[in-house]
């Protein structure tokens, strides 16, 4: 496990059981999710495609969650799972309450929310 990924996993370990707000910015689109983090893990099975990330290791965040739509409408998070591809992490920044992960495709801003 590379140093960036280990730092991400350690930060998430400190937030198991907590409520996280995740903002993903990819190709000009922004998605927002509210997640009660119950479990996290890495999936390295390169034979399956997750959310369009074929052949990449992904960080799986599980817990009860909601997708926040523009205008404030909330929908259940599909399968209570949020995925972040982790093979091409370019940069991470974090403190005790916030974490930013930048990959080749997107930026993820994750912070405590209550």
OpenMM code with the backbone's topology and positions (N, CA, C; nanometers):
from openmm import Vec3, app, unit

residues = "UNK UNK UNK UNK UNK UNK UNK UNK UNK UNK UNK UNK UNK UNK UNK UNK UNK UNK UNK UNK UNK UNK UNK UNK UNK UNK UNK UNK UNK UNK UNK UNK UNK UNK UNK UNK UNK UNK UNK UNK UNK UNK UNK UNK UNK UNK UNK UNK UNK UNK UNK UNK UNK UNK UNK UNK UNK UNK UNK UNK UNK UNK UNK UNK UNK UNK UNK UNK UNK UNK UNK UNK UNK UNK UNK UNK UNK UNK UNK UNK UNK UNK UNK UNK UNK UNK UNK UNK UNK UNK UNK UNK UNK UNK UNK UNK UNK UNK UNK UNK UNK UNK UNK UNK UNK UNK UNK UNK UNK UNK UNK UNK UNK UNK".split()
positions = [
    Vec3(0.0862, -0.1174, 0.0000),
    Vec3(0.0000, 0.0000, 0.0000),
    Vec3(0.0910, 0.1240, 0.0000),
    Vec3(0.0636, 0.2179, -0.0924),
    Vec3(0.1502, 0.3349, -0.0979),
    Vec3(0.1218, 0.4302, 0.0182),
    Vec3(0.2116, 0.5260, 0.0359),
    Vec3(0.2041, 0.6157, 0.1516),
    Vec3(0.0759, 0.7000, 0.1497),
    Vec3(0.0367, 0.7526, 0.0315),
    Vec3(-0.0867, 0.8301, 0.0223),
    Vec3(-0.2070, 0.7469, 0.0643),
    Vec3(-0.2142, 0.6259, 0.0148),
    Vec3(-0.3279, 0.5396, 0.0454),
    Vec3(-0.3305, 0.5034, 0.1929),
    Vec3(-0.2150, 0.4788, 0.2524),
    Vec3(-0.2097, 0.4482, 0.3950),
    Vec3(-0.2594, 0.5665, 0.4771),
    Vec3(-0.2215, 0.6877, 0.4388),
    Vec3(-0.2685, 0.8076, 0.5090),
    Vec3(-0.4199, 0.8215, 0.4982),
    Vec3(-0.4744, 0.7934, 0.3804),
    Vec3(-0.6195, 0.7989, 0.3597),
    Vec3(-0.6887, 0.6975, 0.4497),
    Vec3(-0.6377, 0.5755, 0.4524),
    Vec3(-0.6991, 0.4696, 0.5333),
    Vec3(-0.6932, 0.5052, 0.6820),
    Vec3(-0.5800, 0.5617, 0.7256),
    Vec3(-0.5669, 0.6022, 0.8662),
    Vec3(-0.6679, 0.7116, 0.9004),
    Vec3(-0.6844, 0.8103, 0.8112),
    Vec3(-0.7799, 0.9189, 0.8350),
    Vec3(-0.9205, 0.8611, 0.8462),
    Vec3(-0.9541, 0.7712, 0.7552),
    Vec3(-1.0881, 0.7107, 0.7578),
    Vec3(-1.1084, 0.6266, 0.8836),
    Vec3(-1.0056, 0.5547, 0.9285),
    Vec3(-1.0159, 0.4774, 1.0532),
    Vec3(-1.0603, 0.5673, 1.1682),
    Vec3(-1.0093, 0.6904, 1.1704),
    Vec3(-1.0444, 0.7842, 1.2762),
    Vec3(-1.1861, 0.8389, 1.2628),
    Vec3(-1.2528, 0.8097, 1.1514),
    Vec3(-1.3868, 0.8624, 1.1272),
    Vec3(-1.4936, 0.7533, 1.1142),
    Vec3(-1.4568, 0.6267, 1.1413),
    Vec3(-1.5559, 0.5190, 1.1408),
    Vec3(-1.6620, 0.5536, 1.2452),
    Vec3(-1.7875, 0.5430, 1.2069),
    Vec3(-1.8978, 0.5759, 1.2967),
    Vec3(-1.9407, 0.7208, 1.2866),
    Vec3(-1.8639, 0.8010, 1.2154),
    Vec3(-1.8960, 0.9421, 1.2017),
    Vec3(-1.9711, 0.9730, 1.0735),
    Vec3(-2.0209, 1.0939, 1.0661),
    Vec3(-2.0933, 1.1413, 0.9493),
    Vec3(-1.9983, 1.2218, 0.8619),
    Vec3(-1.9891, 1.1843, 0.7356),
    Vec3(-1.8995, 1.2511, 0.6422),
    Vec3(-1.9790, 1.3144, 0.5285),
    Vec3(-1.9317, 1.4279, 0.4807),
    Vec3(-1.9846, 1.4901, 0.3604),
    Vec3(-1.8765, 1.4736, 0.2545),
    Vec3(-1.9136, 1.4206, 0.1388),
    Vec3(-1.8175, 1.3958, 0.0310),
    Vec3(-1.8613, 1.4774, -0.0905),
    Vec3(-1.7699, 1.5562, -0.1432),
    Vec3(-1.7958, 1.6321, -0.2658),
    Vec3(-1.6960, 1.5827, -0.3703),
    Vec3(-1.7481, 1.5319, -0.4806),
    Vec3(-1.6647, 1.4822, -0.5896),
    Vec3(-1.6808, 1.5770, -0.7082),
    Vec3(-1.5682, 1.6272, -0.7591),
    Vec3(-1.5696, 1.7131, -0.8768),
    Vec3(-1.4944, 1.6390, -0.9866),
    Vec3(-1.5654, 1.6095, -1.0963),
    Vec3(-1.5074, 1.5341, -1.2071),
    Vec3(-1.5586, 1.5911, -1.3376),
    Vec3(-1.4657, 1.6358, -1.4234),
    Vec3(-1.4988, 1.6897, -1.5547),
    Vec3(-1.6094, 1.7954, -1.5481),
    Vec3(-1.5977, 1.8857, -1.4524),
    Vec3(-1.6931, 1.9946, -1.4406),
    Vec3(-1.8230, 1.9605, -1.3703),
    Vec3(-1.8446, 1.8345, -1.3366),
    Vec3(-1.9646, 1.7930, -1.2639),
    Vec3(-1.9319, 1.7754, -1.1164),
    Vec3(-2.0275, 1.8139, -1.0318),
    Vec3(-2.0098, 1.7987, -0.8881),
    Vec3(-2.1181, 1.7065, -0.8327),
    Vec3(-2.0773, 1.6061, -0.7585),
    Vec3(-2.1687, 1.5159, -0.6884),
    Vec3(-2.1426, 1.5329, -0.5398),
    Vec3(-2.2511, 1.5293, -0.4604),
    Vec3(-2.2362, 1.5398, -0.3160),
    Vec3(-2.3103, 1.4266, -0.2470),
    Vec3(-2.2459, 1.3724, -0.1439),
    Vec3(-2.3003, 1.2584, -0.0698),
    Vec3(-2.2809, 1.2838, 0.0788),
    Vec3(-2.3803, 1.2482, 0.1555),
    Vec3(-2.3715, 1.2462, 0.3015),
    Vec3(-2.3661, 1.0990, 0.3407),
    Vec3(-2.2683, 1.0585, 0.4199),
    Vec3(-2.2474, 0.9176, 0.4507),
    Vec3(-2.2157, 0.8980, 0.5977),
    Vec3(-2.2857, 0.8052, 0.6611),
    Vec3(-2.2534, 0.7610, 0.7971),
    Vec3(-2.1553, 0.6455, 0.7803),
    Vec3(-2.0264, 0.6727, 0.7973),
    Vec3(-1.9227, 0.5743, 0.7647),
    Vec3(-1.9236, 0.4580, 0.8632),
    Vec3(-1.9520, 0.3386, 0.8119),
    Vec3(-1.9532, 0.2175, 0.8940),
    Vec3(-1.8344, 0.1264, 0.8649),
    Vec3(-1.7865, 0.1302, 0.7417),
    Vec3(-1.6811, 0.0370, 0.7001),
    Vec3(-1.6079, 0.0969, 0.5805),
    Vec3(-1.4806, 0.0644, 0.5688),
    Vec3(-1.4039, 0.1028, 0.4503),
    Vec3(-1.3120, -0.0122, 0.4141),
    Vec3(-1.2766, -0.0206, 0.2883),
    Vec3(-1.1869, -0.1248, 0.2430),
    Vec3(-1.1381, -0.0955, 0.1028),
    Vec3(-1.0435, -0.1758, 0.0578),
    Vec3(-0.9892, -0.1647, -0.0774),
    Vec3(-1.0306, -0.2898, -0.1538),
    Vec3(-1.0768, -0.2696, -0.2753),
    Vec3(-1.1129, -0.3828, -0.3602),
    Vec3(-1.0140, -0.3866, -0.4758),
    Vec3(-0.9357, -0.4938, -0.4837),
    Vec3(-0.8316, -0.5065, -0.5857),
    Vec3(-0.8660, -0.6064, -0.6948),
    Vec3(-0.9901, -0.6519, -0.7002),
    Vec3(-1.0308, -0.7487, -0.8013),
    Vec3(-1.0439, -0.6766, -0.9347),
    Vec3(-0.9489, -0.7008, -1.0223),
    Vec3(-0.9467, -0.6305, -1.1502),
    Vec3(-1.0394, -0.6931, -1.2541),
    Vec3(-1.1184, -0.7918, -1.2155),
    Vec3(-1.2074, -0.8564, -1.3127),
    Vec3(-1.3449, -0.7928, -1.3162),
    Vec3(-1.3739, -0.6997, -1.2251),
    Vec3(-1.5049, -0.6360, -1.2203),
    Vec3(-1.4912, -0.4854, -1.2443),
    Vec3(-1.5970, -0.4268, -1.2928),
    Vec3(-1.6009, -0.2818, -1.3126),
    Vec3(-1.6896, -0.2207, -1.2049),
    Vec3(-1.6375, -0.1185, -1.1379),
    Vec3(-1.7143, -0.0462, -1.0371),
    Vec3(-1.7353, 0.0954, -1.0878),
    Vec3(-1.8574, 0.1325, -1.1104),
    Vec3(-1.8909, 0.2712, -1.1413),
    Vec3(-1.8049, 0.3251, -1.2553),
    Vec3(-1.7723, 0.2401, -1.3527),
    Vec3(-1.6928, 0.2843, -1.4661),
    Vec3(-1.5431, 0.2785, -1.4446),
    Vec3(-1.4968, 0.2332, -1.3294),
    Vec3(-1.3539, 0.2271, -1.3010),
    Vec3(-1.3021, 0.0870, -1.3276),
    Vec3(-1.3018, 0.0483, -1.4518),
    Vec3(-1.2604, -0.0866, -1.4896),
    Vec3(-1.1112, -0.1052, -1.4648),
    Vec3(-1.0784, -0.2141, -1.3998),
    Vec3(-0.9399, -0.2518, -1.3817),
    Vec3(-0.8623, -0.1681, -1.2818),
    Vec3(-0.9302, -0.0941, -1.1984),
    Vec3(-0.8610, -0.0130, -1.0997),
    Vec3(-0.8963, -0.0593, -0.9589),
    Vec3(-0.7999, -0.0436, -0.8690),
    Vec3(-0.8304, -0.0645, -0.7278),
    Vec3(-0.9185, 0.0502, -0.6818),
    Vec3(-1.0170, 0.0182, -0.5999),
    Vec3(-1.1072, 0.1220, -0.5504),
    Vec3(-1.1156, 0.1156, -0.3985),
    Vec3(-1.1298, 0.2339, -0.3398),
    Vec3(-1.1585, 0.2474, -0.1983),
    Vec3(-1.3098, 0.2434, -0.1859),
    Vec3(-1.3601, 0.1539, -0.1038),
    Vec3(-1.5039, 0.1371, -0.0852),
    Vec3(-1.5407, 0.1933, 0.0512),
    Vec3(-1.6297, 0.2923, 0.0505),
    Vec3(-1.6831, 0.3487, 0.1740),
    Vec3(-1.8269, 0.3022, 0.1863),
    Vec3(-1.8588, 0.2349, 0.2989),
    Vec3(-1.9936, 0.1811, 0.3180),
    Vec3(-2.0587, 0.2430, 0.4404),
    Vec3(-2.1899, 0.2610, 0.4274),
    Vec3(-2.2692, 0.3126, 0.5373),
    Vec3(-2.3957, 0.3758, 0.4820),
    Vec3(-2.4879, 0.4020, 0.5697),
    Vec3(-2.6118, 0.4648, 0.5264),
    Vec3(-2.5787, 0.6023, 0.4704),
    Vec3(-2.6307, 0.6297, 0.3516),
    Vec3(-2.5959, 0.7567, 0.2892),
    Vec3(-2.7057, 0.8113, 0.2009),
    Vec3(-2.6865, 0.9380, 0.1645),
    Vec3(-2.7798, 1.0072, 0.0770),
    Vec3(-2.7008, 1.0829, -0.0290),
    Vec3(-2.7529, 1.0814, -0.1515),
    Vec3(-2.6989, 1.1627, -0.2592),
    Vec3(-2.7750, 1.2943, -0.2557),
    Vec3(-2.7031, 1.4043, -0.2498),
    Vec3(-2.7653, 1.5363, -0.2432),
    Vec3(-2.7716, 1.5935, -0.3845),
    Vec3(-2.8924, 1.6109, -0.4343),
    Vec3(-2.9154, 1.6618, -0.5694),
    Vec3(-2.9118, 1.8142, -0.5713),
    Vec3(-2.8865, 1.8738, -0.6884),
    Vec3(-2.8975, 2.0199, -0.6985),
    Vec3(-3.0365, 2.0632, -0.6515),
    Vec3(-3.0426, 2.1681, -0.5756),
    Vec3(-3.1698, 2.2135, -0.5206),
    Vec3(-3.2016, 2.1528, -0.3857),
    Vec3(-3.1170, 2.0605, -0.3386),
    Vec3(-3.1337, 2.0060, -0.2049),
    Vec3(-3.2113, 1.8769, -0.1928),
    Vec3(-3.2669, 1.8253, -0.3029),
    Vec3(-3.3364, 1.6967, -0.2976),
    Vec3(-3.2355, 1.5881, -0.2618),
    Vec3(-3.2764, 1.4943, -0.1753),
    Vec3(-3.1870, 1.3861, -0.1344),
    Vec3(-3.2439, 1.2521, -0.1769),
    Vec3(-3.1577, 1.1659, -0.2279),
    Vec3(-3.1937, 1.0305, -0.2695),
    Vec3(-3.1059, 0.9319, -0.1938),
    Vec3(-3.1540, 0.8090, -0.1707),
    Vec3(-3.0696, 0.7094, -0.1032),
    Vec3(-2.9424, 0.6818, -0.1846),
    Vec3(-2.8316, 0.6632, -0.1163),
    Vec3(-2.7064, 0.6272, -0.1818),
    Vec3(-2.7178, 0.4830, -0.2301),
    Vec3(-2.6999, 0.4579, -0.3614),
    Vec3(-2.7125, 0.3211, -0.4123),
    Vec3(-2.6222, 0.2241, -0.3371),
    Vec3(-2.6816, 0.1161, -0.2901),
    Vec3(-2.6118, 0.0091, -0.2183),
    Vec3(-2.5342, 0.0594, -0.0968),
    Vec3(-2.5666, 0.1797, -0.0484),
    Vec3(-2.4957, 0.2393, 0.0660),
    Vec3(-2.3446, 0.2305, 0.0491),
    Vec3(-2.2993, 0.2587, -0.0740),
    Vec3(-2.1580, 0.2449, -0.1076),
    Vec3(-2.1107, 0.3638, -0.1906),
    Vec3(-1.9943, 0.4185, -0.1547),
    Vec3(-1.9306, 0.5239, -0.2332),
    Vec3(-1.7912, 0.4747, -0.2689),
    Vec3(-1.7521, 0.4911, -0.3956),
    Vec3(-1.6247, 0.4394, -0.4452),
    Vec3(-1.5303, 0.5516, -0.4861),
    Vec3(-1.4032, 0.5323, -0.4554),
    Vec3(-1.2989, 0.6242, -0.4988),
    Vec3(-1.1873, 0.5396, -0.5610),
    Vec3(-1.1536, 0.5614, -0.6894),
    Vec3(-1.0411, 0.4869, -0.7476),
    Vec3(-0.9117, 0.5331, -0.6822),
    Vec3(-0.8233, 0.4419, -0.6497),
    Vec3(-0.7035, 0.4792, -0.5734),
    Vec3(-0.5722, 0.4453, -0.6419),
    Vec3(-0.5755, 0.3914, -0.7621),
    Vec3(-0.4493, 0.3576, -0.8282),
    Vec3(-0.3739, 0.4794, -0.8759),
    Vec3(-0.4452, 0.5863, -0.9097),
    Vec3(-0.3794, 0.7028, -0.9679),
    Vec3(-0.3995, 0.8261, -0.8803),
    Vec3(-0.3671, 0.8127, -0.7510),
    Vec3(-0.3739, 0.9263, -0.6594),
    Vec3(-0.2581, 1.0203, -0.6916),
    Vec3(-0.2923, 1.1453, -0.7168),
    Vec3(-0.1899, 1.2439, -0.7497),
    Vec3(-0.1490, 1.3255, -0.6277),
    Vec3(-0.2470, 1.3509, -0.5375),
    Vec3(-0.2178, 1.4357, -0.4225),
    Vec3(-0.3221, 1.4120, -0.3146),
    Vec3(-0.2794, 1.4233, -0.1890),
    Vec3(-0.3722, 1.4205, -0.0762),
    Vec3(-0.3348, 1.5346, 0.0183),
    Vec3(-0.4372, 1.5907, 0.0813),
    Vec3(-0.4178, 1.6906, 0.1860),
    Vec3(-0.5169, 1.6564, 0.2957),
    Vec3(-0.4738, 1.6671, 0.4198),
    Vec3(-0.5673, 1.6348, 0.5271),
    Vec3(-0.5261, 1.7002, 0.6570),
    Vec3(-0.6301, 1.7212, 0.7401),
    Vec3(-0.6093, 1.7554, 0.8794),
    Vec3(-0.7086, 1.6696, 0.9575),
    Vec3(-0.7324, 1.6994, 1.0828),
    Vec3(-0.8171, 1.6097, 1.1619),
    Vec3(-0.9629, 1.6077, 1.1148),
    Vec3(-1.0095, 1.7120, 1.0468),
    Vec3(-1.1508, 1.7188, 1.0099),
    Vec3(-1.1784, 1.7144, 0.8604),
    Vec3(-1.0778, 1.7381, 0.7762),
    Vec3(-1.0996, 1.7390, 0.6318),
    Vec3(-0.9915, 1.6607, 0.5596),
    Vec3(-1.0286, 1.6093, 0.4428),
    Vec3(-0.9330, 1.5391, 0.3585),
    Vec3(-0.9686, 1.5679, 0.2135),
    Vec3(-0.8674, 1.5974, 0.1326),
    Vec3(-0.8855, 1.6125, -0.0112),
    Vec3(-0.7983, 1.5085, -0.0793),
    Vec3(-0.8598, 1.4342, -0.1723),
    Vec3(-0.7888, 1.3340, -0.2508),
    Vec3(-0.8051, 1.3721, -0.3973),
    Vec3(-0.6929, 1.3894, -0.4658),
    Vec3(-0.6982, 1.4192, -0.6084),
    Vec3(-0.6438, 1.2997, -0.6850),
    Vec3(-0.7250, 1.2530, -0.7797),
    Vec3(-0.6839, 1.1435, -0.8672),
    Vec3(-0.6703, 1.1993, -1.0085),
    Vec3(-0.6332, 1.1129, -1.0991),
    Vec3(-0.6207, 1.1526, -1.2383),
    Vec3(-0.7543, 1.2033, -1.2941),
    Vec3(-0.8658, 1.1514, -1.2420),
    Vec3(-0.9979, 1.1833, -1.2958),
    Vec3(-1.0783, 1.2842, -1.2147),
    Vec3(-1.0576, 1.2928, -1.0834),
    Vec3(-1.1483, 1.3722, -1.0012),
    Vec3(-1.0797, 1.4217, -0.8737),
    Vec3(-1.1478, 1.5166, -0.8070),
    Vec3(-1.1063, 1.5624, -0.6740),
    Vec3(-1.2187, 1.5286, -0.5770),
    Vec3(-1.1824, 1.4736, -0.4608),
    Vec3(-1.2769, 1.4363, -0.3567),
    Vec3(-1.2447, 1.5182, -0.2329),
    Vec3(-1.3415, 1.6002, -0.1903),
    Vec3(-1.3290, 1.6750, -0.0655),
    Vec3(-1.4175, 1.6047, 0.0353),
    Vec3(-1.3591, 1.5584, 0.1449),
    Vec3(-1.4324, 1.4806, 0.2468),
    Vec3(-1.4138, 1.5508, 0.3800),
    Vec3(-1.5243, 1.5762, 0.4479),
    Vec3(-1.5128, 1.6421, 0.5775),
    Vec3(-1.6205, 1.5968, 0.6735),
    Vec3(-1.5900, 1.6115, 0.8014),
    Vec3(-1.6852, 1.5770, 0.9067),
    Vec3(-1.8081, 1.6662, 0.8928),
    Vec3(-1.9242, 1.6088, 0.9190),
    Vec3(-2.0476, 1.6886, 0.9077),
    Vec3(-2.1411, 1.6574, 1.0242),
    Vec3(-2.1046, 1.7061, 1.1376),
    Vec3(-2.1937, 1.6940, 1.2518),
    Vec3(-2.1722, 1.5825, 1.3394),
] * unit.nanometer
topology = app.Topology()
chain = topology.addChain("A")
for resn in residues:
    res = topology.addResidue(resn, chain)
    for name in ("N", "CA", "C"):
        topology.addAtom(name, app.Element.getBySymbol(name[0]), res)
